[in-house]
Amino acid sequence: MLRRTINLGILAHVDAGKTTLTERLLYAAGVIDTPGSVDAGTTQTDSLALERQRGITIRSAVATFAIGDVVVNLVDTPGHPDFIAEVERALGVLDGAVLVVSAVEGVQPQTIVLMRALQRLRVPTLLFVNKIDRRGADCARVLRDLRGRLGIAPVALGSVRGEGTRGAAYVRPEDGDATRARLAETLAEHDDALLAAYLEDGTGLSPGRLRREFAAQTGRALVHPVVFGSALTGAGVDALTAAVAELLPASAGDADGPLSAVVFKVERGPAGEKVAYVRLFSGTLRVRDRVPVAGGEKAKVTAIGVFDGAVAVPGTSVGAGQIAKLWGLGTVRIGDAIGDPPPRAAPGRSFAPPSLESVIVPRRAADRRALSVALGELAEQDPLIGVRLDDGAQELSVSLYGEVQKEVIEATLAGEYGLAVDFRETTPIYVERPTGTGEAVELLHAATNPFLATIGLRVDPAPLDSGLAFRLEVDARSLPLYLYKTLESFTAHMDEYVRRTLREGLFGWQVTDCAVTMNRCTYSVPDGPPSRRGPLSTAADFRKLTPLVLMQALERAGTVVCEPVVRARLELPTAGIGAVMAMLTRLGAAVETPSPRGSVCSVEAVLPAVRVRDVQRQLAGASRGEGALEFDFAGYLPVAGDQPTRRRTTPNPLDREEYLLHLARRVGP
């Protein structure tokens, strides 16, 4: 029997019941004998000791089960916003998703963030409205919020009997004219031919055609089927599995095609070996295959783990559309392509970057080296923790999403590495943007230039949120292609030198929204004209000279420090608007005009990300416990007044003497 594969993500706001649903799905498929409990720490996919202790998912996990002729690779992702980077990495490998929403709490801040990312990537998504057996469940309100707050077209696949009671049950829809008419109305909004057939008294809309069109529009992420149920009791779970098999598209890919895969998770095995989780989009991988990874280097696959239920078992090969664990790729990193780049566009930045950082200090000075190694390994699993070493102050710092992530890092270091640490005050991560254009050049054989190269660079401001771009405006004949072999290789290396330099700008923060153009280039050759004659230039000359030139150009361009900001949306009783407005103003927020709706008022404001925790703490008092807050990352805005600075981790190339002395020390006698 030919089997289809669906790589399915389970996503939710924290505590909506995502991991409990995962357990129920595995139980219903016969993978486990008893559903595990989050509270008891017995779940299959929360395998880390810390996950079981805290009752939250920290790392994505994979389990496999079958629905008839469909094999489902289930990816359970974290729900807490501090671990949103783990969710982001999973999005690029999914064929479909189930977004879990609580029937009691309804649409929550993380629900909105996740749905926006799924819509942007056009991931086909079903919704499971969970906890229908809990007091306060209101499925009609949830459906209204799905339409209004998420802006989607939800299609309820049934109804609920006994809502809000222990005996609550999912009721399948009757296959009658009224049910088909409601479905036809929703589908006709996205299909003119279907609309025409519907307007002709529905004579051309057979149940089979409606079902096929329903699956097609679900697969294109135009409509979103909704199942009501309870992961705790199992109500509605059968309907959900049926909808997954019938309405979500299967994996595509040619097992005989060229190899194309992507790494979405990295962990360490029992012996400290690196293990890569990969999704194959094309081709087949076998044990002992030598495969190209990022940078063009080849590595040998020494073992393959294929998922069987909640565990990975040894396998000899893995083909297109599947997920597997690979051993032997010692240098591989999260996000690396194996073979050709995936045909599907990479997800890019779906969520906000970390906006906080904190210095982390070992309680025993002798543990500093061990702490550095441990943080390096944690950064393999989560690159966005951004370990930063300040050689001058002998300090290590990490990037953070929030306080829970900090607590998890502290507990992980204690439990897995035996390291007791303290965190200093959490501070914002700023960025720098160029405010103008600046140019600089260092000429070959000039008295001030100790390197065998000419480099000229221009720095220009770039559009907001465009990142960093490097380009060439020089004749290819002036480039040292004997060193770099190709124009593409030279460009890639110069791009790397530029990015490395701009990790620390004029005030010590990473420079972004910046375009760097190389407009002068010369190298030295023994048999060249007098202006170029001398010892043969090396790659080190270009690598070491780039920071000197680039920082001069950046200084002439000037930069402004920008702080991370969020757009906050608050809902509260109209009677409490005055106190909340005063609180937001006091915390430095730019508040927009409130929008009253009867006894409820909505307020939107833009405020520094570092103030979000203050708003969360003070909102309950200001609104008498009736205020609700949600927020999204809104980019960076210039800091008014004195520019915040951060101590550099490397010598400043603007201090030429210090920079050259540092290079000399690194080379040694």
C-alpha positions as CSV (number, residue, x, y, z in Angstrom):
1,M,0.0,0.0,0.0
2,L,1.4,3.4,-1.0
3,R,1.7,5.6,2.1
4,R,1.6,9.3,2.2
5,T,3.6,11.4,4.8
6,I,2.5,14.6,6.5
7,N,5.0,16.6,8.6
8,L,2.6,18.2,11.1
9,G,3.3,20.9,13.7
10,I,1.4,21.3,16.9
11,L,1.4,25.0,18.0
12,A,-0.3,26.9,20.8
13,H,-0.2,29.6,23.4
14,V,1.4,28.2,26.6
15,D,-1.1,26.1,28.6
16,A,-3.6,25.8,25.8
17,G,-3.1,22.0,26.0
18,K,-0.7,21.4,23.1
19,T,1.4,18.7,24.7
20,T,-1.7,17.0,26.2
21,L,-3.1,16.9,22.7
22,T,0.1,15.4,21.4
23,E,-0.1,12.6,24.0
24,R,-3.8,12.0,23.1
25,L,-2.9,11.7,19.4
26,L,-0.2,9.2,20.1
27,Y,-2.5,7.2,22.4
28,A,-5.3,7.2,19.9
29,A,-2.9,5.8,17.2
30,G,-1.7,3.1,19.5
31,V,1.8,4.4,19.9
32,I,1.6,4.6,23.7
33,D,-0.5,2.6,26.1
34,T,-1.5,5.5,28.4
35,P,-1.5,9.2,27.7
36,G,1.2,11.0,29.6
37,S,0.5,13.9,32.0
38,V,2.2,17.3,31.9
39,D,1.6,17.8,35.6
40,A,3.0,14.4,36.4
41,G,6.0,14.8,34.1
42,T,5.2,11.6,32.1
43,T,4.8,13.0,28.6
44,Q,6.6,11.4,25.7
45,T,7.7,14.5,23.7
46,D,8.8,16.5,26.8
47,S,11.9,14.3,27.2
48,L,14.1,16.8,28.9
49,A,14.2,16.5,32.7
50,L,13.7,20.3,32.9
51,E,10.6,20.1,30.7
52,R,9.0,17.6,33.0
53,Q,9.9,19.5,36.1
54,R,8.5,22.8,34.8
55,G,5.6,21.4,32.8
56,I,6.5,23.3,29.6
57,T,8.0,22.4,26.2
58,I,11.4,23.9,25.7
59,R,12.8,22.0,22.7
60,S,10.9,20.8,19.6
61,A,10.3,17.0,19.6
62,V,9.3,14.5,16.9
63,A,7.0,11.5,17.1
64,T,5.4,9.4,14.4
65,F,2.0,7.7,14.1
66,A,-0.2,6.4,11.4
67,I,-3.8,7.4,10.3
68,G,-4.8,4.7,7.8
69,D,-2.4,5.1,4.8
70,V,-1.0,8.4,6.1
71,V,2.2,8.5,8.2
72,V,2.3,11.6,10.4
73,N,5.5,13.0,11.7
74,L,4.3,15.1,14.6
75,V,6.5,18.1,15.6
76,D,5.6,19.3,19.1
77,T,6.8,22.9,19.6
78,P,7.1,25.1,22.7
79,G,4.2,27.4,23.6
80,H,6.0,29.8,25.9
81,P,7.0,33.0,24.0
82,D,10.5,32.9,25.5
83,F,11.1,29.9,23.2
84,I,9.6,31.2,20.1
85,A,12.9,30.7,18.2
86,E,12.4,27.0,18.5
87,V,9.0,27.3,16.8
88,E,10.4,29.4,14.1
89,R,12.9,26.7,13.2
90,A,10.2,24.1,12.9
91,L,7.9,26.2,10.6
92,G,10.1,25.6,7.5
93,V,9.8,21.8,7.7
94,L,6.0,21.5,8.1
95,D,3.4,20.4,5.5
96,G,0.6,21.5,7.8
97,A,-0.2,22.5,11.4
98,V,-2.7,22.2,14.2
99,L,-3.1,25.4,16.2
100,V,-4.6,24.7,19.6
101,V,-6.8,27.3,21.2
102,S,-8.4,27.1,24.6
103,A,-12.2,27.1,24.7
104,V,-11.9,29.0,28.0
105,E,-9.2,31.6,27.4
106,G,-9.8,31.8,23.7
107,V,-7.5,33.7,21.3
108,Q,-4.4,34.7,23.4
109,P,-1.4,36.9,22.5
110,Q,0.8,33.9,21.3
111,T,-2.1,32.5,19.3
112,I,-2.1,35.7,17.2
113,V,1.7,35.7,16.8
114,L,1.7,32.1,15.7
115,M,-1.3,32.4,13.3
116,R,0.3,35.4,11.6
117,A,3.5,33.4,11.0
118,L,1.5,30.5,9.6
119,Q,-0.4,32.8,7.3
120,R,2.8,34.5,6.1
121,L,4.3,31.1,5.2
122,R,1.0,29.8,3.9
123,V,1.1,26.7,6.1
124,P,-2.2,24.8,5.9
125,T,-3.6,25.0,9.4
126,L,-6.4,23.2,11.3
127,L,-7.6,24.6,14.6
128,F,-8.4,22.5,17.6
129,V,-10.5,24.3,20.2
130,N,-9.5,22.5,23.4
131,K,-10.9,22.2,26.9
132,I,-14.6,22.1,26.0
133,D,-15.1,20.2,29.2
134,R,-13.8,23.1,31.4
135,R,-16.1,25.6,33.2
136,G,-16.2,28.8,31.2
137,A,-15.8,27.2,27.8
138,D,-17.4,29.3,25.1
139,C,-16.9,27.9,21.6
140,A,-19.2,30.5,19.9
141,R,-17.0,33.3,21.3
142,V,-13.9,31.5,20.2
143,L,-15.2,31.2,16.6
144,R,-16.0,35.0,16.7
145,D,-12.5,35.7,17.8
146,L,-11.0,33.5,15.2
147,R,-12.8,35.6,12.5
148,G,-12.3,39.0,14.2
149,R,-8.9,38.8,15.9
150,L,-7.1,36.3,13.7
151,G,-8.8,37.5,10.5
152,I,-9.3,33.9,9.1
153,A,-12.1,32.0,7.6
154,P,-12.9,29.2,10.2
155,V,-15.1,26.3,9.2
156,A,-16.5,24.5,12.2
157,L,-16.6,20.7,11.4
158,G,-19.1,20.0,14.2
159,S,-20.6,21.3,17.4
160,V,-20.4,20.7,21.1
161,R,-22.9,19.0,23.5
162,G,-22.6,19.7,27.2
163,E,-20.2,22.6,26.8
164,G,-18.4,23.5,30.0
165,T,-19.2,20.1,31.7
166,R,-17.1,17.0,32.3
167,G,-19.3,15.2,29.8
168,A,-18.8,17.6,27.0
169,A,-18.6,15.9,23.7
170,Y,-17.9,16.7,20.0
171,V,-20.9,16.3,17.8
172,R,-20.3,15.5,14.1
173,P,-22.2,17.7,11.7
174,E,-25.2,16.3,9.9
175,D,-24.6,16.0,6.2
176,G,-27.7,18.0,5.2
177,D,-28.5,20.8,2.9
178,A,-28.0,23.5,5.5
179,T,-24.5,22.2,6.4
180,R,-23.5,22.0,2.7
181,A,-24.9,25.5,2.1
182,R,-22.8,27.0,4.9
183,L,-19.6,25.3,3.6
184,A,-20.4,26.4,0.0
185,E,-20.8,30.0,1.1
186,T,-17.4,30.0,2.7
187,L,-15.6,28.3,-0.2
188,A,-17.3,30.4,-2.8
189,E,-15.6,33.5,-1.4
190,H,-12.3,32.1,-2.8
191,D,-13.5,30.5,-6.1
192,D,-15.5,32.2,-8.8
193,A,-16.6,29.0,-10.5
194,L,-17.8,27.6,-7.2
195,L,-19.6,30.9,-6.6
196,A,-21.4,30.6,-9.9
197,A,-22.4,27.0,-9.3
198,Y,-23.7,28.0,-5.8
199,L,-25.8,30.8,-7.2
200,E,-27.4,28.4,-9.6
201,D,-29.3,26.8,-6.7
202,G,-26.3,24.7,-5.9
203,T,-27.2,22.1,-8.5
204,G,-23.5,21.6,-9.5
205,L,-22.3,21.3,-5.9
206,S,-22.2,17.6,-5.1
207,P,-20.9,16.6,-1.7
208,G,-17.9,15.1,-3.4
209,R,-17.0,18.4,-5.2
210,L,-17.5,20.4,-2.0
211,R,-15.2,18.0,-0.1
212,R,-12.5,18.2,-2.8
213,E,-12.7,22.0,-2.9
214,F,-12.6,22.1,0.9
215,A,-9.4,20.1,1.0
216,A,-7.9,22.2,-1.8
217,Q,-8.7,25.5,-0.1
218,T,-7.4,24.2,3.2
219,G,-4.2,23.1,1.4
220,R,-3.8,26.7,0.1
221,A,-4.4,28.1,3.6
222,L,-7.5,30.0,2.4
223,V,-9.8,28.4,4.9
224,H,-9.2,26.8,8.3
225,P,-11.2,23.8,9.6
226,V,-12.1,23.9,13.3
227,V,-12.6,20.9,15.5
228,F,-13.9,21.2,19.1
229,G,-12.8,18.8,21.8
230,S,-10.8,17.9,24.9
231,A,-7.3,16.6,24.8
232,L,-7.8,15.4,28.4
233,T,-10.9,13.3,27.7
234,G,-10.2,12.5,24.0
235,A,-13.4,14.2,22.8
236,G,-13.0,15.3,19.2
237,V,-9.6,13.7,18.8
238,D,-10.9,11.2,16.2
239,A,-12.5,14.0,14.2
240,L,-9.2,15.9,14.3
241,T,-7.1,12.9,13.1
242,A,-9.7,12.3,10.3
243,A,-9.4,16.0,9.3
244,V,-5.6,15.8,9.2
245,A,-5.6,12.8,6.9
246,E,-8.3,14.1,4.6
247,L,-7.7,17.9,4.5
248,L,-4.0,18.5,4.8
249,P,-1.6,18.0,1.9
250,A,1.0,15.3,2.0
251,S,4.8,15.8,1.6
252,A,6.0,16.4,-1.9
253,G,9.5,15.4,-3.2
254,D,11.3,13.0,-5.4
255,A,13.3,10.3,-3.5
256,D,15.3,9.8,-6.7
257,G,16.0,13.5,-7.2
258,P,19.0,15.5,-6.1
259,L,19.7,15.6,-2.4
260,S,18.0,18.6,-0.6
261,A,17.5,18.8,3.1
262,V,17.6,21.3,6.0
263,V,18.7,21.1,9.6
264,F,16.0,22.4,12.0
265,K,17.3,21.1,15.3
266,V,20.7,20.1,16.8
267,E,21.3,18.3,20.1
268,R,24.1,16.3,21.8
269,G,23.9,12.6,22.2
270,P,24.9,10.6,25.4
271,A,28.6,10.6,24.4
272,G,28.6,14.3,23.5
273,E,28.3,13.7,19.8
274,K,26.3,16.1,17.6
275,V,22.9,14.9,16.3
276,A,21.1,16.8,13.6
277,Y,17.4,16.7,12.9
278,V,16.7,17.1,9.2
279,R,13.8,17.3,6.9
280,L,14.4,15.9,3.4
281,F,12.7,17.8,0.5
282,S,14.3,15.7,-2.3
283,G,16.6,12.7,-2.7
284,T,17.6,9.9,-0.4
285,L,20.2,9.8,2.4
286,R,22.0,6.5,3.3
287,V,24.4,5.5,6.0
288,R,28.0,6.2,5.0
289,D,27.0,8.8,2.3
290,R,29.3,11.7,2.1
291,V,27.1,14.8,1.9
292,P,27.8,18.5,1.2
293,V,26.8,20.8,4.0
294,A,27.0,24.6,4.3
295,G,30.3,26.0,3.0
296,G,30.7,23.2,0.5
297,E,32.5,20.8,2.9
298,K,31.5,17.1,2.8
299,A,30.8,15.0,5.9
300,K,30.0,11.3,6.2
301,V,26.7,10.2,7.7
302,T,27.7,7.6,10.3
303,A,24.2,6.7,11.5
304,I,20.5,7.5,10.8
305,G,17.6,7.5,13.2
306,V,14.1,7.2,11.8
307,F,11.1,7.8,14.0
308,D,8.9,5.0,15.1
309,G,6.3,6.2,17.5
310,A,7.9,8.5,20.1
311,V,11.5,7.2,19.7
312,A,14.0,7.1,16.9
313,V,15.3,3.7,15.8
314,P,18.4,2.9,13.7
315,G,17.7,3.0,9.9
316,T,19.8,2.6,6.8
317,S,18.2,5.3,4.7
318,V,15.7,8.2,4.7
319,G,13.9,9.6,1.7
320,A,12.2,12.8,0.4
321,G,9.4,14.0,2.6
322,Q,10.7,12.4,5.8
323,I,12.3,13.6,9.0
324,A,15.2,11.9,10.5
325,K,18.2,12.2,13.0
326,L,21.7,12.1,11.5
327,W,25.0,11.4,13.2
328,G,28.5,12.3,11.8
329,L,27.9,15.9,10.7
330,G,30.2,17.4,13.3
331,T,30.2,20.9,11.9
332,V,26.6,21.2,10.9
333,R,24.5,24.1,12.4
334,I,20.8,24.8,12.7
335,G,19.5,26.2,9.4
336,D,22.2,24.6,7.3
337,A,21.2,23.0,3.9
338,I,22.4,19.5,3.1
339,G,22.9,19.2,-0.6
340,D,20.9,21.7,-2.7
341,P,19.0,24.5,-1.0
342,P,15.4,23.5,-0.2
343,P,13.0,24.2,-3.0
344,R,10.7,25.8,-0.4
345,A,11.7,29.3,0.6
346,A,13.3,29.5,4.0
347,P,11.0,30.9,6.7
348,G,13.2,33.9,7.3
349,R,12.4,36.0,10.3
350,S,8.9,35.1,11.3
351,F,9.2,36.3,14.9
352,A,11.0,39.0,16.8
353,P,14.7,38.6,17.6
354,P,15.8,38.5,21.2
355,S,15.7,42.0,22.6
356,L,17.4,41.4,26.0
357,E,20.8,40.3,27.2
358,S,22.4,39.5,30.5
359,V,26.0,38.9,31.7
360,I,26.3,35.4,33.1
361,V,28.9,34.7,35.8
362,P,30.1,31.4,37.3
363,R,29.9,31.4,41.1
364,R,33.3,29.7,41.1
365,A,36.0,31.5,39.1
366,A,37.6,28.2,38.2
367,D,34.4,27.3,36.2
368,R,34.8,30.1,33.6
369,R,36.3,27.9,30.9
370,A,33.7,25.2,31.5
371,L,30.9,27.8,31.3
372,S,32.2,29.0,28.0
373,V,32.1,25.5,26.6
374,A,28.7,24.7,28.0
375,L,27.2,27.9,26.6
376,G,28.8,27.1,23.2
377,E,26.9,23.8,23.2
378,L,23.6,25.4,24.2
379,A,24.1,27.9,21.4
380,E,24.2,24.9,19.0
381,Q,20.7,24.0,20.1
382,D,19.5,27.6,20.2
383,P,21.7,29.9,18.1
384,L,19.7,33.0,19.1
385,I,21.0,32.9,22.7
386,G,24.0,34.7,21.1
387,V,26.9,34.0,23.4
388,R,29.2,37.0,23.5
389,L,32.6,37.0,25.1
390,D,34.2,40.3,26.3
391,D,37.9,39.5,26.5
392,G,38.7,42.7,28.2
393,A,36.3,42.3,31.1
394,Q,36.4,38.5,31.0
395,E,32.6,38.4,30.8
396,L,30.2,36.2,29.0
397,S,26.7,37.4,28.0
398,V,23.7,35.8,26.4
399,S,20.8,37.1,24.4
400,L,17.3,36.4,25.8
401,Y,13.7,36.6,25.1
402,G,12.6,36.8,28.7
403,E,13.0,35.8,32.3
404,V,11.7,32.3,31.9
405,Q,14.4,31.5,29.3
406,K,17.0,32.9,31.7
407,E,15.7,30.6,34.5
408,V,15.8,27.6,32.1
409,I,19.4,28.4,31.0
410,E,20.4,28.6,34.7
411,A,18.7,25.3,35.5
412,T,20.2,23.6,32.5
413,L,23.7,24.7,33.4
414,A,23.2,23.4,36.9
415,G,21.5,20.1,36.0
416,E,23.4,19.0,32.9
417,Y,26.8,20.7,33.4
418,G,27.1,21.0,37.2
419,L,27.7,24.7,36.9
420,A,26.3,27.2,39.4
421,V,25.9,30.7,37.8
422,D,24.4,34.1,38.5
423,F,22.9,36.5,36.0
424,R,23.4,40.2,36.3
425,E,20.7,42.8,35.4
426,T,18.9,42.1,32.2
427,T,19.4,45.0,29.7
428,P,18.1,45.8,26.2
429,I,19.9,44.8,23.0
430,Y,20.2,47.9,20.9
431,V,21.3,48.2,17.3
432,E,23.0,51.0,15.3
433,R,21.9,52.4,12.0
434,P,23.9,54.7,9.7
435,T,22.7,58.3,9.6
436,G,24.5,59.3,6.4
437,T,27.1,58.2,3.8
438,G,30.7,57.8,4.6
439,E,33.7,56.6,2.5
440,A,37.3,55.5,3.4
441,V,40.2,54.0,1.5
442,E,43.6,52.5,2.5
443,L,46.1,52.5,-0.4
444,L,48.7,49.8,-1.1
445,H,52.2,50.9,-0.2
446,A,51.0,53.9,1.7
447,A,53.0,54.7,4.8
448,T,49.9,54.3,7.1
449,N,48.9,51.0,5.6
450,P,50.8,47.9,6.8
451,F,48.9,45.5,4.6
452,L,49.5,44.4,1.0
453,A,46.2,45.6,-0.4
454,T,44.1,48.6,-1.4
455,I,40.5,48.6,-0.1
456,G,37.9,51.4,-0.5
457,L,34.5,51.1,1.1
458,R,31.4,53.2,1.2
459,V,28.7,53.0,3.9
460,D,25.1,54.0,3.1
461,P,21.9,53.8,5.0
462,A,19.6,51.1,3.8
463,P,15.8,50.6,4.1
464,L,14.4,49.8,7.6
465,D,14.6,46.1,8.5
466,S,16.7,45.3,5.4
467,G,19.7,44.1,7.5
468,L,23.1,44.3,6.0
469,A,24.1,44.2,2.3
470,F,27.5,44.0,0.7
471,R,28.1,44.7,-3.0
472,L,31.0,45.2,-5.4
473,E,31.6,48.2,-7.7
474,V,35.1,47.3,-8.9
475,D,36.6,45.7,-12.0
476,A,37.0,42.0,-11.5
477,R,40.5,42.3,-13.0
478,S,41.6,44.2,-9.9
479,L,40.5,41.4,-7.5
480,P,43.0,38.8,-6.2
481,L,41.2,35.9,-7.8
482,Y,44.4,33.8,-7.5
483,L,43.5,33.7,-3.8
484,Y,39.7,33.4,-3.9
485,K,39.4,31.4,-7.2
486,T,36.1,33.0,-8.3
487,L,34.3,36.3,-8.1
488,E,31.6,34.7,-6.0
489,S,34.1,33.4,-3.5
490,F,35.8,36.8,-3.2
491,T,32.4,38.5,-2.7
492,A,31.4,35.9,0.0
493,H,34.6,36.3,1.9
494,M,34.4,40.1,1.8
495,D,30.8,39.9,2.9
496,E,31.9,37.8,5.9
497,Y,34.7,40.3,6.8
498,V,32.2,43.2,6.7
499,R,29.6,41.4,8.8
500,R,32.2,40.4,11.4
501,T,33.4,44.0,11.7
502,L,29.9,45.4,12.0
503,R,28.9,43.2,14.9
504,E,30.2,46.2,16.9
505,G,29.6,49.7,15.6
506,L,30.6,53.1,16.9
507,F,28.8,52.6,20.2
508,G,29.5,48.9,20.5
509,W,26.1,47.6,19.1
510,Q,25.5,45.6,15.9
511,V,25.1,47.7,12.8
512,T,22.0,47.0,10.7
513,D,20.0,48.5,7.8
514,C,23.3,49.3,6.2
515,A,24.7,48.9,2.6
516,V,28.5,48.5,2.3
517,T,30.0,49.0,-1.2
518,M,33.6,48.1,-2.2
519,N,34.7,50.7,-4.7
520,R,38.5,50.3,-4.7
521,C,40.6,47.2,-4.7
522,T,44.2,46.4,-5.6
523,Y,46.7,43.7,-4.6
524,S,50.4,43.3,-4.6
525,V,52.4,41.1,-7.0
526,P,56.1,40.6,-7.5
527,D,56.1,41.2,-11.2
528,G,53.5,44.0,-11.3
529,P,53.8,47.6,-12.3
530,P,55.7,49.8,-9.8
531,S,52.5,50.9,-8.0
532,R,51.6,47.3,-7.2
533,R,55.0,45.6,-7.1
534,G,55.9,43.8,-3.9
535,P,55.4,40.6,-2.0
536,L,52.3,38.6,-3.1
537,S,49.1,39.7,-1.2
538,T,47.5,37.1,1.0
539,A,43.9,36.6,2.1
540,A,45.0,37.8,5.6
541,D,45.8,41.2,4.1
542,F,42.2,41.7,3.0
543,R,40.7,40.2,6.2
544,K,42.8,42.4,8.5
545,L,42.5,45.6,6.4
546,T,38.8,45.5,6.0
547,P,38.0,46.6,9.6
548,L,40.4,49.5,9.4
549,V,38.7,50.9,6.3
550,L,35.1,50.0,7.2
551,M,35.2,51.6,10.7
552,Q,36.6,54.8,9.2
553,A,33.8,54.9,6.6
554,L,31.2,54.2,9.4
555,E,32.6,57.0,11.6
556,R,32.2,59.4,8.7
557,A,28.7,58.2,8.0
558,G,27.7,58.4,11.7
559,T,25.3,56.1,13.4
560,V,22.3,56.4,15.8
561,V,21.5,53.8,18.5
562,C,18.0,52.3,18.2
563,E,16.1,50.4,20.9
564,P,13.7,47.5,20.4
565,V,10.1,48.5,20.7
566,V,6.8,46.7,20.8
567,R,3.2,47.6,19.8
568,A,1.0,46.8,22.8
569,R,-2.7,46.4,22.6
570,L,-4.7,46.6,25.9
571,E,-8.4,45.9,26.5
572,L,-9.9,47.1,29.8
573,P,-13.0,48.5,31.4
574,T,-13.7,52.1,30.2
575,A,-13.7,53.2,33.9
576,G,-10.0,52.3,34.2
577,I,-8.7,54.1,31.1
578,G,-7.3,57.1,33.0
579,A,-5.1,55.1,35.3
580,V,-3.8,52.9,32.5
581,M,-3.1,55.9,30.3
582,A,-1.1,57.5,33.1
583,M,0.8,54.2,33.7
584,L,1.7,53.9,30.0
585,T,2.9,57.5,29.8
586,R,5.0,57.1,32.9
587,L,6.7,54.1,31.3
588,G,7.7,56.0,28.1
589,A,5.0,54.7,25.8
590,A,3.6,56.6,22.8
591,V,-0.1,56.1,23.4
592,E,-2.7,56.3,20.6
593,T,-6.3,57.6,21.1
594,P,-8.3,55.0,23.0
595,S,-11.2,53.3,21.2
596,P,-14.2,52.8,23.5
597,R,-16.8,50.1,22.7
598,G,-19.5,50.3,25.3
599,S,-18.1,49.4,28.7
600,V,-14.8,48.1,27.2
601,C,-12.0,50.3,25.8
602,S,-9.0,49.4,23.6
603,V,-5.7,51.2,23.8
604,E,-2.7,50.8,21.5
605,A,0.8,52.1,22.4
606,V,4.3,51.8,21.2
607,L,6.8,51.4,24.0
608,P,10.4,50.1,24.7
609,A,10.5,46.3,24.8
610,V,12.3,46.5,28.1
611,R,9.2,48.1,29.6
612,V,6.8,45.2,28.7
613,R,7.4,43.4,32.1
614,D,6.6,46.7,33.9
615,V,3.3,47.0,32.0
616,Q,2.5,43.4,32.8
617,R,3.2,43.9,36.5
618,Q,1.3,47.2,36.8
619,L,-1.7,46.5,34.5
620,A,-3.6,44.4,37.1
621,G,-3.5,47.2,39.6
622,A,-4.2,50.0,37.2
623,S,-7.2,48.1,35.6
624,R,-8.4,46.4,38.9
625,G,-7.5,43.0,37.5
626,E,-9.6,43.3,34.4
627,G,-7.1,44.4,31.8
628,A,-5.8,42.2,29.0
629,L,-2.5,42.8,27.2
630,E,-1.0,41.5,24.0
631,F,2.0,42.8,22.1
632,D,4.1,42.3,19.0
633,F,7.7,43.3,18.2
634,A,7.5,46.5,16.2
635,G,11.2,47.0,15.2
636,Y,13.7,49.6,16.5
637,L,13.4,53.3,17.1
638,P,16.2,55.9,17.7
639,V,17.1,56.5,21.3
640,A,16.6,60.1,22.3
641,G,19.3,61.9,24.3
642,D,22.5,60.2,25.3
643,Q,23.4,57.2,23.2
644,P,23.7,53.9,25.2
645,T,27.1,52.2,24.7
646,R,28.3,48.7,25.1
647,R,31.8,47.6,25.8
648,R,33.5,46.2,22.8
649,T,34.7,42.6,22.8
650,T,37.5,43.3,20.3
651,P,39.9,46.1,19.8
652,N,38.4,49.1,18.0
653,P,39.9,49.5,14.5
654,L,39.4,53.3,14.9
655,D,42.3,53.1,17.4
656,R,44.8,52.0,14.8
657,E,47.7,51.5,17.3
658,E,45.6,49.3,19.6
659,Y,44.1,47.3,16.7
660,L,47.5,46.6,15.0
661,L,49.1,45.7,18.4
662,H,46.3,43.2,18.9
663,L,46.9,41.6,15.5
664,A,50.6,41.4,16.3
665,R,49.9,39.6,19.6
666,R,47.7,37.1,17.9
667,V,50.4,36.2,15.4
668,G,52.9,35.9,18.2
669,P,56.7,36.0,17.9
